[in-house]
């Protein structure tokens, strides 16, 4: 039972607090640990006092030593996305995490979105072109939050491609075997090396498309369009309007969403892995050892960014 689990949540930002609260809702005993003043050595000492699992919700560049400490102690981890932004660090993470990878997870919660699950479970063999887009004015994200004070404003590990990489993961789930062909990014004079908008060209034999994300648009947009020879799927996640069109007409799909349920479902599956129980049966379980392709696409896309211009919108 979840109530018997002792889980450490390392990282007390908004996502760490959400995981801490959700673990409590699921009956686990969770301890929230802020990163300031903490370290991998401190985590190793803390694990000796007893913990069944660790949630790692720190900035991306801090995760490798924490994962290494947990794996050495045989403690499974739930690691926020992305796993890494450099290929060499990703390879190191996969190597050190190997002892616990089959009981660990990556925080790819869009795999639990009910509409996305409909796509993931469907026949997409006729699809030849795809487009996944997401964006919103970053200055409107949260009250009292400043972009310049966040990890996202850092050249090493920041930027929109990493911040909103769920869409890259979704494309990887829908079309296994994709590779990065090109990445065009827009920067900002106040944040050198940080992409404010990126467009990633992806493809494999028989299908090609793009993933685009931005920090700029005044209203939230999140949409997946798949074009096939038999049908077209147009899923607008922001408007919660999901349509499939074929020769017979347009068919609307009702998939209501309670956003926190995605996080809860992911955490339930993680606790099931920790306990050695069966997971929920989600189409693409984000188990750490099963996420290599998507994680590699993220690192390859980040490395392939080519800045073609700069935006002038003020982003404090």
Secondary structure, 3 states (H helix, E strand, C coil): CHHHCEEEEECCCHHHHHHHHHHHHCCCEEEEECCCCCCHHHHHHHHCCCCCEEEECCCHHHHHHHHHHHHHCCCEEEEECCCCCCHHHHHHHHHHHCCCHHHCEEECHHHHCHHHHHHHHCCCCCEEEEEEEEECCHHHCCCCCCHHHCHHHCCCCCCHHHHCCHHHHHHHHHCCCCEEEEEEEEEECCCCCCCCEEEEEEEECCEEEEEEEECCCCCCEEEEEEEECCCEEEEECCCCEEEEEECCEEEEECCCCCHHHHHHHHHHHHHHHHHCCCCCCCCCCCEHHHCHHHHHHHHHHHHCEEEEEEECCCCC
